[in-house]
Amino acid sequence: MSNNDLNAILELDCEARFEYFLDVVGEEREVWILINSEEHFLKLHSEDQGGFEYLPLWPSAEFAEAYASAEDDLKPHSIPLPQFLNRWLPGLAKDGIEVGVFPGADKSVWITEPDDLQQDLRDELSRF
């Protein structure tokens, strides 16, 4: 993907990036997170609505790398979709951690409950 294509997608609004995320993940069958050198995943904190933690996700390594470029210690890590649906999302729900789908160039992000994302991804997979 060219830098122009990457930047054009990152400039989309939250909802358009969310739809793009569902399309790509449905096709590629993996999601991307960022991990540090100790293999701990990046978890962010939002002050909105009284404050909450969320796991940022990307549809490809290129987008995760673009987000991590300011952080030396972070690198993209792939999670196969079945593992994400069956282990990660239930674990995030249990721990009270939301999901931030595809943060954009302006750091805006689509925040969703793990159970809602699981349903959206399963709906997307049913199209194939």
SEGU-288530 format. One record per atom (N, C-alpha, C, CB): residue in one letter; z, y, x. Coordinates in pm, whole numbers, plus 50000, padded with zeros to 5 digits. Glycine has a CB too. Layout:
N
AZYX ...
# end
This chain:
128
M500004988250085 M500005000050000 M500005012450089 M501235000049903 S499145021750056 S499075033950137 S500265042950109 S497755041550110 N500525052150201 N501615061850182 N501385070350058 N501755070950305 N500115073650030 N499815081649911 N500165073949784 N498335085549909 D499815061049780 D500155052649663 D501665051449649 D499515038649676 L502335049049759 L503785047649760 L504445060449707 L504305044349902 N504015071949760 N504595084649718 N504295087749572 N504085095849806 A503085084449526 A502735086949387 A503635079049293 A501265083349361 I503925066749327 I504795058449243 I506225063649249 I504745043649287 L506695067549369 L508055072949382 L508235086049306 L508385075149529 E507145093249281 E507225105949208 E507225104149056 E506055114849247 L506975091949008 L507005089448864 L508405091848809 L506555074948832 D508515094248678 D509855095948620 D510555082348611 D509765102448480 C511845082748581 C512675070548581 C512095059448493 C514095073848534 E511695063248373 E511205053148279 E509915046648328 E510975059248142 A509005054648384 A507745049248436 A508015040148556 A506795060748477 R508955043948643 R509305035248757 R509945022348707 R510255042448855 F510765023048602 F511375011048545 F510285001448494 F512345014848429 E509305006748423 E508204998448373 E507404992348489 E507275006648283 Y507165000348593 Y506464995448712 Y507274984048775 Y506235006948815 F508584985948786 F509484975848842 F509344962748765 F510954980748840 L509414963348632 L509294951148550 L507964944248573 L509474954448401 D506874951948579 D505544946148601 D505474938948734 D504474957048594 V505904945648841 V505784939848975 V506714927748991 V506114950449082 V507954928948945 V508904917848958 V508444905848874 V510324922248915 G507894908548757 G507364897648675 G506264890048745 G506854903048543 E505464897248820 E504344891048892 E504784884649023 E503264901448919 E505614891649100 E505994886949234 E507184877349234 E506314898749321 R507984877649128 R509134868649112 R510214870549218 R508654854349116 E510434883349257 E511524886549349 E511924901049329 E511104884049496 V513164904149364 V513654917949366 V514124920849508 V514804920249261 W514264933549538 W514664937649673 W515904946349667 W513514945149742 I516834943449757 I518034951549775 I518064956049920 I519334943449737 L519034964249954 L519244968150094 L520544962050142 L519254983550110 I520524956750265 I521734951250326 I521944957950462 I521624935650342 N523204957750507 N523494963350640 N523524952150743 N524844971050639 S523864955350866 S523854945550975 S524864934350954 S524124952451107 E525864936750871 E526854926350839 E526474918650713 E528244932550822 E525254921150664 E524694914750545 E525464918050417 E524684899850565 H526104929750412 H526704934750290 H525654942850216 H527984943350319 F525544940850086 F524524948150012 F524974962349980 F524174940849884 L523984971249972 L524234985249940 L524674986249795 L522984993949967 K525784992949774 K526304995749640 K526575010649638 K527604987249606 L526095017549537 L526245031949527 L527235035549417 L524895038749502 H527765047749425 H528725052549326 H528165064949259 H530095055549391 S528215065149128 S527775076749052 S528985083348987 S526725072848945 E528975096448983 E530065103848919 E529795105948770 E530255117448987 D528605102348724 D528265103948582 D529175095248495 D526785100348558 Q529435099748375 Q530185092148274 Q531505086748329 Q529335080548222 G532215094848404 G533505090648456 G533445082848585 G534195082648354 G532265080248634 G532095073148761 G531915058248743 G533285075648850 F530955052648815 F530715038248812 F529945034248938 F529925034048684 E529995021448970 E529245016149084 E527985009449032 E530105006249167 Y526935009949116 Y525715002949079 Y525004997449202 Y524785012249001 L524244986849177 L523424980449280 L522004985749264 L523464964749267 P521484993049366 P520094997649357 P519124986149386 P519845009349455 L518034985549310 L517004975149323 L515634981449338 L517024965549202 W514754974449408 W513374978949424 W512434967349396 W513134984549566 P511174970549359 P510204959949330 P509514954249454 P509164965249237 S509664961149569 S509024956049691 S509774961149814 S507524960149697 A509524954649926 A510154958450052 A509764972650092 A509764948650164 E508504976750066 E508044990050106 E508875001150041 E506574991850070 F509184999549913 F509975009749844 F511415009949893 F509935007349692 A511974998049917 A513344997349970 A513405003650109 A513834982649975 E512395000950191 E512345006950325 E512255022150319 E511145001350403 A511445027150226 A511295041550211 A512635047950176 A510235044950103 Y513405041450091 Y514715046650051 Y515695046150169 Y515285038649932 A515605035350248 A516545033050357 A516205040750484 A516615018350389 S515075047650487 S514625053850611 S515645063550671 S513335061150587 A516485069450590 A517495078750642 A518735071450695 A517925088550532 E518855058750663 E520015050750705 E519565040550809 E520665043650582 D520075041650930 D519655032551038 D520085018151014 D520215037251169 D521195016250948 D521805003150940 D521284994550825 D523275004650927 L520424999850739 L519984992550621 L518594986550638 L519995001650500 K518434974450582 K517114968150583 K516894960950451 K516984958250702 P515634959850408 P515324953050282 P515644938150288 P513854955050246 H516064932950174 H516384918650163 H515874913850027 H517924916050179 S515114903250028 S514524897649907 S515484887949839 S513204890649939 I515514888549706 I516264878749627 I515264872349530 I517484885449550 P515084859149536 P514184852649442 P514654855149298 P514104837349471 L513714857449209 L514064861149072 L514974851049001 L512804862948992 P514724837849013 P515644828548947 P517104830148994 P515184814248970 Q517284831949124 Q518634833949178 Q519224847049126 Q518604833949334 F518404857449119 F518874870349071 F519304869348924 F517784881049088 L518484862648843 L518804861348701 L520014852548675 L517614855748626 N520134841548750 N521174831648722 N522494833948794 N520674818248757 R522464840848908 R523704843048984 R524084857748995 R523554837249123 W523134865949041 W523454879849070 W523824887748945 W522294886549139 L522964887148842 L523234895348724 L524534891248653 L522064894248626 P524814878148634 P526114874648576 P527284879248665 P526184859448554 G527134878348796 G528194882748887 G528424897748880 G527854878749030 L527344905348872 L527464919848859 L528154923448728 L526084926648867 A527784916648620 A528404919248490 A529904916248496 A527734910848379 K530244905148558 K531654901148570 K532454911448650 K531764887348636 D531824916948754 D532494926648842 D532414941048790 D531904925948980 G531734943048677 G531624956448620 G530724965748699 G532984962548609 I529724960148766 I528784968048845 I527474969248768 I528554961648987 E526994981448752 E525734983948683 E524564981448779 E525684998448627 V523364982948728 V522164981348811 V521384994448807 V521294969348762 G520974999148925 G520145011048936 G518735006748974 G520725021049041 V517855006948877 V516495001748897 V515595012348959 V515904996848765 F515115009649078 F514065016949147 F514355031949161 F512775015049073 P515335035449247 P515585049649275 P514305056549323 P516705051249379 G514095068649276 G512875076149310 G513055085449427 G512425084049193 A511995092749459 A511995102049570 A513075112749551 A510625108549586 D513325116449426 D514325126749396 D515725120749375 D513905134649272 K515865107849406 K517135100349393 K517515097749248 K518265107849462 S516625100949151 S516895097249013 S516745082049002 S515925104648913 V517485076148909 V517485061548899 V517735057448754 V518555055248992 W517115046448713 W517295040848579 W518525031748586 W516005032948530 I519625035848523 I520855027948523 I520875019148400 I522115037048529 T521185006448419 T521234996948308 T522354986748330 T519874989848290 E522794980948222 E523774970048229 E523064957548282 E524434967348089 P523764949148359 P523144936748407 P522574928048295 P524154928748485 D523294927048183 D522804918748072 D521514924348011 D523874917647963 D521424937648003 D520214943947950 D519024941648043 D520444958947928 L519254942848174 L518174940448269 L517734925848264 L518614944148411 Q518694916948249 Q518344902748241 Q517414900348121 Q519624894048228 Q517744906348007 Q516894904747889 Q515524910947910 Q517554911047766 D515484922847970 D514194929447998 D513334920948091 D514424943348059 L513944915148193 L513184906748287 L512704893848220 L514034903448410 R513564887848139 R513144875648067 R512014878747968 R514354869447993 D512094890247902 D511004894347812 D509704896047891 D511364907447738 E509814902248008 E508634904148093 E508054890648136 E508984912648217 L508904881348174 L508444868148219 L507774860548105 L509624860048276 S508204862847983 S507624855647869 S506164859747845 S508464858147743 R505754870947901 R504374875547887 R503404867547973 R504274890247921 F503924860848076 F503044853648170 F502814839348126 F503644853848309 
# end
